Amino acid sequence: MRLNEIEFSGQPPIDGYGPGGFRIAGVWHKGSLILLPSGVHPIAMLSLETLAPLISARSEIDVVLMGQGSEIAQLAPGIRNAIEGSGLGVEIMSTPSACRTYNVLLAEDRRVAAVLTAV
């Protein structure tokens, strides 16, 4: 079997996640994050205010992956309405699933963003 290393153009992939953070392009980031084409944005908690960079980047992305921790959880209606009202599609899943899906979509050169709750 031949293995080919995936090359990512533009946004860096998620190299790993673990206790309380994420490794993005070889750099460890503690806590929850928003990943956008413009870079990595740390967030303390999910709120309309912390989603401002995501909403501002809506013309650069098509889908938002919402990693809600180790289990899938519902988004507060106001947050979901704000994201969808800006014209973005949102997919809710566990954080591990969101990390894997984010990397697959990046490898396909898709316009993707992620909001990841640390596990």
C-alpha positions as CSV (number, residue, x, y, z in Angstrom):
1,M,0.0,0.0,0.0
2,R,1.3,3.4,-0.9
3,L,0.6,6.3,1.5
4,N,0.6,9.9,0.3
5,E,1.0,12.8,2.6
6,I,-1.8,15.4,2.3
7,E,-0.7,18.9,1.6
8,F,-2.9,21.7,2.8
9,S,-3.0,25.0,1.0
10,G,-4.1,28.0,3.0
11,Q,-5.5,27.2,6.4
12,P,-3.4,24.9,8.6
13,P,-4.8,21.5,9.6
14,I,-5.5,20.3,13.1
15,D,-2.6,18.1,14.1
16,G,-4.1,16.9,17.3
17,Y,-6.4,17.6,20.2
18,G,-6.3,16.5,23.8
19,P,-6.6,17.5,27.4
20,G,-7.8,21.1,27.2
21,G,-6.5,22.2,23.8
22,F,-5.5,21.7,20.2
23,R,-2.3,21.5,18.2
24,I,-2.6,23.5,15.0
25,A,0.3,23.5,12.5
26,G,2.6,22.3,15.3
27,V,1.6,25.0,17.8
28,W,-0.3,24.1,21.0
29,H,-3.4,26.3,21.7
30,K,-4.9,25.9,25.2
31,G,-8.7,26.2,25.4
32,S,-11.5,26.5,22.9
33,L,-10.9,28.0,19.4
34,I,-12.4,29.4,16.3
35,L,-10.5,28.4,13.2
36,L,-10.9,30.7,10.2
37,P,-9.0,31.4,7.0
38,S,-7.6,34.5,8.8
39,G,-6.2,32.3,11.6
40,V,-6.8,30.8,15.0
41,H,-8.9,32.8,17.5
42,P,-9.1,31.6,21.1
43,I,-12.5,31.9,22.9
44,A,-13.3,31.6,26.6
45,M,-16.9,30.6,26.0
46,L,-19.4,30.5,23.2
47,S,-21.4,33.6,22.9
48,L,-22.7,36.0,20.2
49,E,-19.7,38.3,21.1
50,T,-17.1,35.6,20.6
51,L,-18.6,34.6,17.3
52,A,-18.0,38.1,15.8
53,P,-14.9,37.0,13.9
54,L,-16.8,34.1,12.4
55,I,-19.7,36.2,11.3
56,S,-17.3,38.8,9.9
57,A,-15.6,36.1,7.8
58,R,-18.8,34.8,6.3
59,S,-17.8,35.7,2.7
60,E,-14.7,33.5,3.0
61,I,-16.5,30.3,4.3
62,D,-19.4,28.1,3.3
63,V,-19.8,25.8,6.3
64,V,-19.1,26.0,10.0
65,L,-18.3,22.8,12.0
66,M,-19.3,23.2,15.7
67,G,-17.4,20.8,17.9
68,Q,-19.4,20.7,21.1
69,G,-17.0,18.7,23.3
70,S,-16.9,15.0,23.9
71,E,-20.7,14.7,23.2
72,I,-23.0,16.4,20.8
73,A,-25.0,19.2,22.4
74,Q,-27.6,21.6,21.1
75,L,-26.6,25.2,20.3
76,A,-28.5,27.9,22.0
77,P,-31.2,29.1,19.6
78,G,-29.7,32.7,19.5
79,I,-26.3,31.4,18.5
80,R,-27.6,29.1,15.8
81,N,-29.9,31.8,14.4
82,A,-27.0,34.3,14.3
83,I,-24.8,31.8,12.3
84,E,-27.5,30.7,9.9
85,G,-28.9,34.2,9.6
86,S,-25.5,35.3,8.3
87,G,-25.8,32.9,5.4
88,L,-23.5,30.2,6.8
89,G,-24.4,26.5,7.1
90,V,-23.7,25.0,10.5
91,E,-23.0,21.3,11.3
92,I,-23.0,20.3,15.0
93,M,-21.0,17.3,16.1
94,S,-18.6,16.2,18.8
95,T,-15.2,18.0,18.9
96,P,-13.2,14.8,17.8
97,S,-15.6,14.4,14.8
98,A,-15.3,18.1,14.0
99,C,-11.5,18.0,14.0
100,R,-11.5,15.0,11.6
101,T,-14.1,16.5,9.3
102,Y,-12.3,19.9,9.3
103,N,-9.1,18.3,8.0
104,V,-10.9,16.3,5.4
105,L,-12.7,19.4,4.1
106,L,-9.4,21.3,4.1
107,A,-7.8,18.5,2.1
108,E,-10.6,18.9,-0.4
109,D,-9.8,22.7,-0.6
110,R,-13.3,23.6,0.8
111,R,-14.1,26.9,2.5
112,V,-14.6,25.7,6.1
113,A,-14.4,27.2,9.6
114,A,-14.6,25.4,12.9
115,V,-15.7,26.4,16.4
116,L,-14.1,23.9,18.7
117,T,-14.8,23.3,22.4
118,A,-11.8,21.8,24.1
119,V,-12.1,18.3,25.4
